[in-house]
Structures are given as C-alpha cells and as structure tokens.
C-alpha cells in the first residue's frame, strides 16, 4: 500500500501509507491538496425491541384453519393491548394460506389436498426492554407458536451516529496531518468534506422462541450493545515546507 505525492510534474511515493490517502496537485494550479478517508464508531445500548409474533394453524379445510388462527391471534392482540402495546405499535406483517399436498410416489394418481396451513404474523414494538421477556411469555401462553425474529434498537441512534461522524472527521484530520508532515509541509484549510454512512441495522436474535418454550421461567433478554459506524472523506490544502 502507498500514497502518491505530486508537485508539478514530479511525484514521490511514500511507502506504508494507505492507498486511499494522498497529496495531489492539479496541473496548472498553484495549490496542492491532501485527501484522507476515515471511519468513526460509537456504541449505544439498545432500549427498544421489535417482536415478530406468529400463529400457525392446521386443519382439513382452509376455513377451519383460518377460524382457529383468528381465535388465537385475537387472544394475542388482546394480550398485547393489555400490556400497553397497541395502535401504530402493532401491525400485521403477513397472512398466508397454504394447502398441504399428498403426492403418490409412483405418480399414477394426481396429488390431493390433505389440509391447509394458515400463518398470521404481527409485528409488535416494545418500548421498554424490561417488558420484552414478559411480552414473549404472554403471547406464547395465548397460542403463539412462531417467533420469526427479535430485533433490538436504540432511540438514541441519531445521537450516536453524529458522535461517530465527529470521530471520523477527527481521524481523517489526524491522518492528513501525518501525511503533511511526511511530505515536508503542513496542513492548510479544509477544502472539502463529505460523508458515506453505514446503515444502522437493528441487532437480531432469532432464537427467542426456542428459549421461551423451554420452561415456565421468564424469558431472559440480553440486548448487549450496538456499534454505529460512519465514514468521511475530506480534502485540505497542503502548505509545502520552506
């Protein structure tokens, strides 16, 4: 890896520096520039969670499977409402009706429908992590038999993102100052600054349904911490030494 330093028509290669950092002068211009790209991180503890609660029902007819599914899902929604989770914090994620087919091994007869499976999944937003285990236990007791996911996130993600940006800018400037000294000059005024941010993804735990089903004790929840990253690219004037 190396850094390219160009002044006029001459060039100097500095070994050991990142290929993404460099000092360059545009042909015909009196000023040279130093460019640097850096990342910053900030850690935040999640304080919210999203649950994906599903009910899967089977019956010989679609209407019977749907009726049983509706009964159990209604009990789950009533339970969520009792726990303070309602309105825009609850929404239906998907509803599927799938026929169960039986196929003849020798292929001499046409396949026939032996029953139907109905799946109804709702998304529930939990604003207090202390309630997550209680919510999981409650919906399982009311007939939920699928937990397709649990996501943790933080209401302070925007503040953490800005802190990561500030760290990224400081890191880029520190790298640029090292490059300037190595090239025999100093860092001048900031000429350009842009950011390329990483998307903030919720932390996921897909095993909660299996954990909750192992016994009557309250489901344990450990959200851990979330790392938020940001990246910046910057360009400064390069002041050659005298």
MARVEXMAR-785517 format. One record per atom (N, C-alpha, C, O): residue in three letters; x, y, z. Coordinates in steps of 0.05 Angstrom, whole numbers, plus 5000, padded with zeros to 4 digits. Example, Ala and Ser with C-alpha at 12.3 -4.5 7.8 and 13.67 -1.06 7.14 Angstrom:
% MARVEXMAR-785517
ALA526448865156ALA524649105156ALA526449345156ALA528549345169SER525749555142SER527349795143SER525850015157SER526850235161
//
This chain:
% MARVEXMAR-785517
UNK501749765000UNK500050005000UNK501850255000UNK503950245012UNK501050474987UNK502650704984UNK501050954980UNK498650944973UNK502351184984UNK501051444980UNK502551594958UNK504951594958UNK501051724940UNK502251874918UNK502352164926UNK500252284932UNK504752284924UNK505052574929UNK506052694903UNK508152614892UNK504552884892UNK505353004866UNK505553304868UNK503653434878UNK507753414859UNK508153704858UNK509153774830UNK511253684821UNK507553934815UNK508253984787UNK508153734771UNK506153584772UNK510353664757UNK510553424741UNK512053204756UNK512252974746UNK513053264780UNK514553064794UNK512752914814UNK510653014822UNK513552664821UNK511952514840UNK513752364859UNK516052294853UNK512752314883UNK514252184904UNK512451974917UNK510252034926UNK513351724918UNK511751514931UNK512651484959UNK515051444965UNK510651494978UNK511251455006UNK510251175014UNK507851125015UNK512050995020UNK511250715027UNK510050705055UNK510650875072UNK508250515058UNK507050465084UNK504450615089UNK503150555109UNK503750815073UNK501250965078UNK499050835062UNK499550675044UNK496550895070UNK494250775057UNK493950875028UNK494551105023UNK493050695011UNK492650774983UNK490250964980UNK489851074958UNK488750995001UNK486451164999UNK487051455009UNK485251625009UNK489551505017UNK490251765026UNK492451875008UNK494151714998UNK492552135004UNK494652234987UNK494852534986UNK493052674995UNK497052634975UNK497452914970UNK497652944940UNK499152804927UNK496053124929UNK496053154899UNK495753444892UNK494353604905UNK496953524870UNK496753794859UNK495453774831UNK496453624814UNK493453934826UNK492153944800UNK493954094781UNK494954314787UNK494353984757UNK496154104737UNK495154394731UNK492854434725UNK497054584732UNK496454854725UNK495455024749UNK495055264745UNK495154894773UNK494255044796UNK496555074815UNK498354904816UNK496555284831UNK498755344850UNK498455184875UNK500455144889UNK496055094882UNK495554964908UNK495554664905UNK494554554886UNK496554534926UNK496454244928UNK494454174950UNK493854334967UNK493553924950UNK491653834969UNK492453564982UNK493853414970UNK491453525006UNK491753265019UNK488953155023UNK487153285034UNK488552905015UNK485952775019UNK486152545038UNK488152405039UNK484052505054UNK484052275073UNK481252175076UNK479252335076UNK480951915080UNK478451785086UNK478651635112UNK480651485116UNK476751665130UNK476951525156UNK474151455165UNK472151565156UNK474051265184UNK471551185196UNK471551245226UNK473651275239UNK469151275238UNK468851315266UNK466651125276UNK464851055262UNK466851055302UNK464850885314UNK463751005340UNK465151155353UNK461250935346UNK460051005372UNK458450765381UNK457050635365UNK458550705406UNK457050475417UNK454650585433UNK454850775448UNK452450435430UNK449950525444UNK448550275453UNK448550065440UNK447250295476UNK445750065488UNK442850075478UNK441450275483UNK441849875465UNK439049875455UNK437149905479UNK437549805501UNK434950055473UNK432950095493UNK430150035482UNK428150075496UNK429949935458UNK427349865446UNK427649585432UNK429849495428UNK425449455427UNK425549195413UNK423049165395UNK420949275400UNK423449015374UNK421248935356UNK420948635357UNK422848485352UNK418548545363UNK417948255363UNK416248185338UNK414548345330UNK416747945327UNK415247845304UNK413847595314UNK415047375316UNK411247615320UNK409747405334UNK407847275314UNK406247415301UNK408047015311UNK406446875291UNK404746655303UNK405446535324UNK402546605290UNK400746375297UNK400546205271UNK399746305250UNK401145945274UNK400745765252UNK398745555260UNK398945425280UNK396645525243UNK394445335248UNK394145145225UNK394545215202UNK393344895231UNK392844695210UNK390044575214UNK389244525237UNK388744525192UNK386044395193UNK385544275165UNK387044325146UNK383444115164UNK382843975138UNK381644165118UNK381844115094UNK380544395127UNK379444595108UNK380744865114UNK381644915136UNK380845035094UNK382145295097UNK380445465117UNK381645615133UNK377845435116UNK376145605134UNK376545525163UNK376645695180UNK376845265168UNK377245175195UNK380045265206UNK380245345229UNK382045235189UNK384745325197UNK384745625201UNK386045725220UNK383345775184UNK383246065187UNK381746145212UNK382546335226UNK379546005219UNK377946075243UNK379646025268UNK379546185287UNK381045795269UNK382645735293UNK384945945295UNK385646035317UNK386146005272UNK388246205273UNK387246475283UNK388646605299UNK384946555273UNK383846815281UNK383246825311UNK383747025324UNK382246605322UNK381646585350UNK384146635367UNK384146785386UNK386346495360UNK388746515375UNK390146785371UNK391246895390UNK390046885346UNK391347145341UNK389847365355UNK391047565364UNK387247345357UNK385647545371UNK386347555400UNK386547765412UNK386747315412UNK387547305440UNK390347435444UNK390847555465UNK392047395425UNK394747515426UNK394547815425UNK395847955440UNK393047925406UNK392748205403UNK391448335428UNK392248545437UNK389548195440UNK388348295465UNK390348305487UNK390348485504UNK392048105488UNK394148095508UNK396148315504UNK397048445524UNK396948365479UNK398848585474UNK397548855482UNK398949025493UNK395048885477UNK393649135484UNK393649165514UNK393949385525UNK393148945529UNK393248955558UNK395949035568UNK396149175589UNK398048955554UNK400749025562UNK401549305552UNK403949385556UNK399749455540UNK400349725531UNK401549745504UNK402649955496UNK401349525488UNK402349525460UNK400049525441UNK398849315437UNK399449745429UNK397149765411UNK397649995392UNK399750125391UNK395550055376UNK395750285357UNK397850235336UNK398050015325UNK399550435330UNK401550405310UNK403950245318UNK405850205303UNK403850145343UNK406049965352UNK405449675346UNK407149505353UNK403149615334UNK402449345326UNK401449355298UNK399849515291UNK402549175281UNK401549155253UNK401848875243UNK403648725251UNK400048795224UNK400248535212UNK402448525191UNK402548695174UNK404248335194UNK406548315176UNK405948145152UNK406648215130UNK404647925156UNK403847755133UNK401647565142UNK401247505166UNK400147465122UNK398047265126UNK398147075103UNK397747155080UNK398546815109UNK398846615088UNK396946385092UNK396546295114UNK395846285070UNK394246045069UNK395545855049UNK395745915025UNK396445625058UNK397945435041UNK396745165043UNK396445055064UNK395945045020UNK394844775020UNK397144565025UNK399344605016UNK396444355040UNK398344135045UNK397643915025UNK395443815024UNK399643845009UNK399143654987UNK400343384993UNK402443355006UNK398943174984UNK399942904986UNK400442794958UNK398642804941UNK402842704953UNK403642624926UNK403842314925UNK404942194944UNK402942194904UNK403141904900UNK406041844892UNK407041964873UNK407441664906UNK410241604899UNK410641514871UNK412641584858UNK408841364860UNK409241264832UNK408041444811UNK408341394787UNK406841654820UNK405741854801UNK403441774785UNK402741904765UNK402041544792UNK399841444777UNK397241594782UNK395341594766UNK397141724806UNK394741884812UNK395542174817UNK397842234825UNK393642354814UNK394142634818UNK394542694847UNK393242564864UNK396142884854UNK396442964882UNK393843074894UNK392143184879UNK393443034919UNK390943124931UNK391543304956UNK393643274968UNK389743474962UNK390043654985UNK389043515010UNK386843415011UNK390843505030UNK390143365055UNK389443565077UNK388443475098UNK390043815073UNK389444015094UNK390544285086UNK391544325064UNK390244465105UNK391144745099UNK392744845124UNK392044785147UNK394745005118UNK396245145139UNK395845445136UNK396245555115UNK395045575157UNK394645865158UNK396645985177UNK396945895200UNK398146185168UNK400046325185UNK399446625185UNK399046745164UNK399346735209UNK398847025213UNK401047125231UNK401347035254UNK402547325221UNK404747435237UNK404347735241UNK403647885223UNK404647825266UNK404448105272UNK407148215283UNK408648065295UNK407548465278UNK409948605288UNK409148775312UNK407248925310UNK410548745334UNK409948895359UNK412349045368UNK414548935371UNK412049305373UNK414249485382UNK414149505412UNK412049595423UNK416249425426UNK416449445455UNK418349665462UNK420649665455UNK417349865477UNK418950105483UNK420450085509UNK421950265516UNK420149875524UNK421649825549UNK422849545547UNK421349345546UNK425449525548UNK426749265545UNK426049085569UNK425948835566UNK425549195592UNK424749035615UNK422148875610UNK421648675623UNK420548965590UNK418048835584UNK418148615563UNK416248465559UNK420448595550UNK420648415527UNK420148125536UNK418547985524UNK421548035557UNK421147755566UNK418247705574UNK417147495568UNK417047895588UNK414247875596UNK412347855572UNK410447695573UNK412948015552UNK411248005528UNK411447735514UNK409447625505UNK413947635511UNK414347385497UNK412847155512UNK411446995500UNK413147155538UNK411846945554UNK408746965551UNK407346765549UNK407747215551UNK404847255550UNK403647155523UNK401647025523UNK404947225501UNK403847145475UNK404146845470UNK402446725457UNK406246725481UNK406546435478UNK404246295493UNK403246085484UNK403546405516UNK401446285532UNK398746305519UNK396846165526UNK398446495500UNK395846545487UNK395646405460UNK393746445445UNK397746245452UNK397546095428UNK399546155406UNK399446025385UNK401346355410UNK403446405390UNK405246165389UNK406146055410UNK405846065365UNK407645845362UNK409845895342UNK411245705334UNK410146145334UNK412446225317UNK413446495326UNK411946685330UNK416146505330UNK417446765335UNK419546795314UNK421746685316UNK418846935292UNK420646945269UNK422947145273UNK424647175255UNK423047285295UNK425247465299UNK424847655323UNK422547705331UNK427047755333UNK427047955354UNK429348145347UNK431648065345UNK428648405345UNK430648605338UNK430848815360UNK428848905370UNK433348875367UNK433849095386UNK434849345372UNK436249325352UNK433949575381UNK434949825370UNK434850035392UNK433749995413UNK436050265386UNK436250485406UNK434850735396UNK434950805373UNK433450855415UNK432151115409UNK434251335407UNK433551565398UNK436751285414UNK438851485414UNK440751435390UNK443051525391UNK439851295370UNK441551225348UNK442551465333UNK444851475323UNK440851675330UNK441751915316UNK444052055330UNK445952155317UNK443852075357UNK446052205372UNK448552045369UNK450752155367UNK448351775370UNK450751615367UNK451951645339UNK454351635335UNK450151665319UNK451151705291UNK452751965289UNK454851965275UNK451752175301UNK453252425300UNK455952415315UNK457852535306UNK455952265337UNK458452225351UNK460452075334UNK462852135334UNK459451875319UNK461251715301UNK462351895279UNK464651865271UNK460652075269UNK461552265248UNK463852445258UNK465852485245UNK463452545283UNK465552715294UNK468152565297UNK470252675292UNK468052315306UNK470452155309UNK471752105282UNK474152115279UNK470052055261UNK471152005235UNK472652255224UNK474752225212UNK471552495228UNK472852735219UNK475452775234UNK477452845221UNK475552725260UNK478052755275UNK480152555266UNK482452625264UNK479252315260UNK481152115250UNK482252185222UNK484652155217UNK480552295205UNK481452375179UNK483452605181UNK485452605166UNK482952795198UNK484753025201UNK487452925213UNK489553025204UNK487352745232UNK489852645243UNK491552505222UNK494052535221UNK490352345205UNK491752215183UNK492952415163UNK495152395154UNK491352615157UNK492252825138UNK494652975149UNK496453045135UNK494553035175UNK496853175188UNK499353015186UNK501553125182UNK499152745190UNK501552575188UNK502552575159UNK504952595155UNK500752565140UNK501652575112UNK502952845105UNK504952845091UNK501953055116UNK503053325110UNK505953335121UNK507753435107UNK506353245146UNK509053255157UNK510953075142UNK513253145137UNK509952835134UNK511652645119UNK512452765092UNK514552705082UNK510652935080UNK511253055055UNK512853315057UNK513353445037UNK513553385082UNK515253615086UNK513753885088UNK514854095082UNK511253865095UNK509654115097UNK507754105120UNK508053955139UNK505754275119UNK503654285140UNK500854275127UNK500554325103UNK498854225144UNK496154205134UNK494854485134UNK495154635153UNK493554555112UNK492254815110UNK489354795116UNK488454625131UNK487754985104UNK484854995109UNK483354765096UNK484254645076UNK481154695109UNK479454485098UNK478154585072UNK476954795071UNK478354415051UNK477254495025UNK474754335018UNK473054445004UNK474454095028UNK472053935021UNK471653715042UNK473653605053UNK469153655048UNK468553455068UNK465853325061UNK463853455056UNK465853055060UNK463352915053UNK463252655071UNK465252565081UNK460852545073UNK460452305089UNK459252085073UNK457552135056UNK459951845080UNK458751605069UNK458151425093UNK459951295104UNK455651435102UNK454951295127UNK454051015123UNK452950935102UNK454550845143UNK453650575143UNK450850565153UNK450150705173UNK449050405141UNK446350385152UNK446250275180UNK447750095186UNK444550385196UNK444250285224UNK442250055223UNK439850095218UNK443249815229UNK441549575228UNK440949485256UNK442649485273UNK438449415261UNK437749315287UNK439149055293UNK439748895275UNK439849015319UNK441048765327UNK438948545328UNK436648595338UNK439548315318UNK437548105316UNK438147865333UNK440547785336UNK436147745345UNK436347495359UNK434047315350UNK431747375356UNK434747105335UNK432646935323UNK431946695340UNK430346535331UNK433146675364UNK432846425379UNK430846465403UNK430646275419UNK429546685405UNK427946745429UNK425646555432UNK424946485455UNK424346465410UNK422046285413UNK422946015425UNK421545905442UNK425245915417UNK426245665428UNK426945695457UNK426445515474UNK428145925465UNK428845975493UNK426345985510UNK426245865531UNK424346135500UNK421946175516UNK420445915520UNK419045885540UNK420545735501UNK418945485502UNK420145275521UNK418945065525UNK422545325532UNK423945125548UNK422845095576UNK423344895589UNK421345285586UNK420445265613UNK418745505621UNK418445695606UNK417545485646UNK415745695654UNK417145945664UNK415846155667UNK419745935669UNK421146175678UNK421046395657UNK420846345634UNK421146645667UNK421046875648UNK423446865629UNK425646815637UNK422846925604UNK424946915584UNK427047125589UNK426347365592UNK429647055590UNK431747245595UNK432347405570UNK432247295548UNK432947665573UNK433547835550UNK436247975555UNK436548105576UNK438047955537UNK440648085539UNK441248235513UNK442248115494UNK440548495511UNK440848635486UNK443748705478UNK444248755454UNK445548705497UNK448348775491UNK448549065482UNK447049235490UNK450549125465UNK450949395455UNK451049395424UNK451649185412UNK450349615413UNK450249655384UNK452449845375UNK452850055387UNK453949775354UNK456049945344UNK455050085319UNK454149965300UNK455250355319UNK454450515296UNK456950635284UNK458550755298UNK457150605258UNK459550705243UNK458850925224UNK456550935213UNK460751095218UNK460451305198UNK463251345185UNK465251295197UNK463151415160UNK465551455144UNK465551735131UNK463451825122UNK467851865131UNK468052135118UNK470452135099UNK472451995103UNK470252305079UNK472452365061UNK472952665061UNK471052815059UNK475452745065UNK476053035068UNK478553105051UNK480152935045UNK478653365045UNK480953465030UNK481753735042UNK480153915046UNK484453765047UNK485554005058UNK487654125039UNK488753985022UNK488054375042UNK490354505027UNK492954405039UNK493154365063UNK494954365022UNK497554275031UNK499454515028UNK499754635007UNK500754585051UNK502654805051UNK505454695051UNK506354585072UNK506954715029UNK509654595028UNK511554735048UNK511254975054UNK513554585058UNK515554695075UNK517454885060UNK517654865036UNK518755055075UNK520555255063UNK523355195071UNK525155345063
//
